[in-house]
Amino acid sequence: MAGTKEIRTQIRSVQSNQKITRAMEMVAASKVRRVQARMQASRPYVDRMRRVIGHLAVVHPEFRHPFLLPREQVRGVGFLVIGTDRGLCGGLNINLLRAVWNEARPLEKGGIAVRFAALGQKAVTGLHRLNAELVATATHLGDRPGSEVIVGPLHALLEDYRVGRIDRLVVAYNYFLNTMTQKPTLETLLPLPEKKDPELFDHWDYLYEPDSVDLLDTVLMRYLEAETYQALLENIASEQAARMVAMRNASDNAGTLIDTLKLAYNKARQASITQEIAEIVGGAAAV
Amino acid sequence: MAMVMRVDVVSLEASIFSGEAEMVFAPAERGEVGIAPRHAPFLTRLKPGELRIQMPGETLSFFISGGILEVQPHQVTVLTNTTIRTDAIDEARMLEAKQAAEATLAMNPGAIDVARAEAELLEMSEKLRVLERARKRGQLK
């Protein structure tokens, strides 16, 4: 009976693994739908916000907010990397970090300072492994983070931008294309990308209430927070979708593994029976 | 035909209203503003209060907890934090929340709680005021 017992325990352990992965798959599948709905619900807000900001970028006010001014020389770049808190979601975080690194590495070699802020445990550890300089982190976000979780890392980098330690601010996250594909995305938040709206004639300005300095600050902060929050929601939806797919693959793999193990087990069993019979027959002949 | 403009009201959770209107009244920081079509470009912060959208034959009333108002000659955009249809405000719950906020204010001298409670109190009293006014206009029972 040598071998059959080992194979049996192996089958049992693979089976219990499969139970776990299948359960995780189902949990992720139910969460995907929820987080996807949340992500889509806040898209109109961000879209409108972008339009208002697009208008702001073309007006000619007497006061120009520092965030609206393009900077001629870029001496530093800040990356806000949005990762997940937990693993077991395929290559989601690795792909994102690779995209960030591909962007940051040449900058660093060119003598440009790069600074990082991270959201999510996996982004933090991943950036640590790359020996990156982290200015701020936020972890343990949960599945339904409020918009306040992004404030710390975002404001740390904005402060860097204000004082001129960085001249460009990039947010990195996984864009949710559909359940099967998530795309690592780098988006430049600051300076505001220049967009010309052809419908708008030049040389006009808003009436501001109360005054433009104070108001522009509020509007721009709201805009940056909305963009970052949206990126976070996209990333959470991506995480659940990626986990669902990864767990489905794991369950399928466990299935094929069990099949081959079962085949080996049956062969071993049959071989041992045949051998036993041969031994009995041989013994009887000897007597 | 009366002049109209496009109005979009969006909050972080959902798109609340999108359509054409003759007039929009919003609680700007420096007092309520009325926006008619072909208004000059205008940008302001909103404080908690009532947002009214006047359409031909109907006026919609919302409570908003603050936000940003952008006006283009034929396009009004309201970006709010939270928005509720005035007829969906639950008066009993508002009163309860208002009392809770007042109690926190009376009991607790801690700075953070006080600021939060004050903001809450302001929001609740505004909500009740909006409700009261809508009732007076006869829009509600």
Contacts between the chains, C-beta under 8 A, distances in Angstrom:
chain1	res1	chain2	res2	distance
A	41	B	13	5.5
A	41	B	14	5.0
A	42	B	12	5.2
A	42	B	13	6.7
A	44	B	8	8.0
A	44	B	10	4.8
A	44	B	14	7.6
A	44	B	15	4.2
A	45	B	10	4.6
A	45	B	11	6.5
A	45	B	12	5.2
A	45	B	15	7.8
A	45	B	79	6.5
A	48	B	8	6.1
A	48	B	10	5.2
A	48	B	77	5.2
A	48	B	79	6.0
A	49	B	79	6.1
A	51	B	77	7.2
A	52	B	43	7.8
A	52	B	68	7.3
A	52	B	70	4.7
A	52	B	77	6.2
A	52	B	79	7.3
A	55	B	41	7.8
A	55	B	70	7.3
A	55	B	72	7.3
A	56	B	43	8.0
A	59	B	41	7.9
A	147	B	12	7.2
A	204	B	41	6.2
A	205	B	41	7.2
A	206	B	41	4.7
A	206	B	42	6.1
A	206	B	43	4.3
A	207	B	40	5.8
A	207	B	41	6.8
A	207	B	42	4.7
A	207	B	43	7.3
A	208	B	43	5.6
A	208	B	44	7.1
A	209	B	28	5.9
A	209	B	29	6.5
A	209	B	30	5.3
A	209	B	42	7.4
A	209	B	43	7.5
A	209	B	44	4.0
A	209	B	45	7.7
A	210	B	29	6.2
A	210	B	30	6.1
A	210	B	44	7.8
A	210	B	45	7.8
A	215	B	43	6.3
A	215	B	44	6.9
A	215	B	45	6.3
A	218	B	45	5.8
A	218	B	68	7.3
A	219	B	43	7.0
A	219	B	68	5.8
A	222	B	68	6.4
A	222	B	79	7.4
A	226	B	12	7.4
A	229	B	12	7.7
